[in-house]
Amino acid sequence: MQVFIITEVLVPQLEDFESSTVVMFQFILMSLIQPSISAILCSCQLFLLLIPTFTQKVETFNENVSNYIEYVDQLAQKTEQEKARAMGFRNIISSEMERRNRRKLELEEEIVD
């Protein structure tokens, strides 16, 4: 509808045909885009309203991930400590078994003598 008005305005400027077509094209484009611009503006305004909520959710998510990573690191440290402790106990038990075996052999030798 607006296209017809624009073409009527631009047709008398035929001596400058290239610029008039460009201007006509720009006006046609603007008139065709105009209804969707308001929809885009509404979408942008809605998006701008949602940005703080979205950023808060992202920040909360980052905090949760950081807390989870911290917790997993603490569990890993405890696991490593318990693993080292278990290896220490295993070494103690192993040395105690060797000591008892030696003591048993010594006692058997004394009995034989």
matplotlib code that plots the C-alpha trace (Angstrom):
import matplotlib.pyplot as plt

x = [0.0, 2.7, 4.7, 2.2, 2.5, 6.3, 6.4, 4.1, 6.5, 9.6, 8.4, 8.7, 12.4, 13.2, 16.2, 18.0, 16.8, 19.5, 19.2, 15.4, 15.3, 17.7, 15.5, 12.4, 13.9, 14.9, 11.4, 9.8, 12.1, 11.3, 7.6, 7.8, 9.9, 8.0, 5.4, 8.1, 10.3, 7.7, 7.6, 11.4, 11.4, 8.9, 11.1, 14.2, 12.4, 11.3, 14.9, 16.2, 13.8, 14.9, 18.7, 19.0, 17.1, 19.2, 22.5, 21.4, 20.7, 24.1, 25.8, 23.9, 24.9, 28.5, 28.4, 26.9, 29.5, 32.3, 30.9, 30.6, 34.1, 35.3, 33.4, 34.8, 38.4, 37.8, 36.6, 39.7, 42.0, 40.3, 40.5, 44.2, 44.7, 42.8, 44.7, 48.0, 46.8, 45.7, 49.1, 50.7, 48.6, 49.4, 53.1, 52.8, 50.8, 53.3, 56.3, 54.5, 53.8, 57.5, 58.5, 56.2, 57.5, 61.1, 60.2, 58.4, 61.5, 63.8, 61.5, 61.5, 65.3, 65.5, 63.2, 65.3, 68.5]
y = [0.0, 2.5, 1.2, 2.8, 6.2, 5.9, 5.0, 8.0, 10.3, 8.9, 8.4, 12.2, 12.0, 9.9, 12.0, 10.7, 7.1, 5.2, 7.2, 7.2, 3.4, 3.1, 5.4, 3.7, 0.4, 1.7, 3.0, -0.2, -2.2, 0.0, -0.2, -3.9, -4.3, -1.7, -4.1, -6.6, -3.8, -3.3, -7.0, -7.0, -4.0, -5.9, -8.9, -6.8, -5.1, -8.5, -9.8, -6.8, -7.5, -11.1, -10.4, -9.8, -13.0, -14.9, -13.5, -14.2, -17.8, -18.1, -16.6, -19.1, -21.9, -20.8, -20.7, -24.1, -25.5, -23.9, -25.3, -28.7, -28.6, -27.5, -30.4, -32.9, -31.6, -32.0, -35.6, -36.2, -35.0, -37.1, -40.1, -39.6, -39.2, -42.4, -44.2, -43.1, -44.2, -47.6, -48.1, -47.2, -49.7, -52.3, -51.7, -51.9, -55.2, -56.6, -55.7, -57.1, -60.4, -60.6, -59.9, -62.6, -65.1, -64.4, -64.7, -68.0, -69.3, -68.2, -70.0, -73.2, -73.1, -72.8, -75.7, -77.8, -77.0]
z = [0.0, 0.9, -2.1, -4.5, -2.8, -2.8, -6.5, -7.3, -5.5, -7.1, -10.7, -11.5, -10.7, -13.8, -14.8, -11.8, -12.4, -10.4, -7.2, -7.4, -7.7, -4.8, -2.7, -3.9, -3.0, 0.4, 1.0, -0.2, 2.0, 4.9, 4.3, 4.0, 7.1, 9.2, 10.7, 11.7, 13.2, 16.0, 16.6, 16.7, 19.1, 21.4, 21.3, 22.1, 25.0, 26.3, 25.8, 27.7, 30.5, 30.6, 30.5, 34.2, 35.0, 32.5, 33.8, 37.4, 36.3, 34.6, 37.7, 39.9, 37.6, 37.7, 41.5, 41.6, 39.2, 41.3, 44.5, 42.9, 41.6, 45.0, 46.6, 44.1, 44.8, 48.5, 47.9, 45.7, 48.5, 51.1, 48.7, 48.2, 52.0, 52.7, 49.9, 51.4, 54.8, 53.5, 51.8, 55.1, 57.0, 54.3, 54.7, 58.5, 58.3, 55.8, 58.0, 61.1, 59.2, 58.2, 61.8, 63.1, 60.5, 61.6, 65.2, 64.5, 62.7, 65.6, 68.1, 65.9, 65.7, 69.5, 70.0, 67.6, 69.5]

ax = plt.figure().add_subplot(projection="3d")
ax.plot(x, y, z, "-o")
ax.set_aspect("equal")
plt.show()
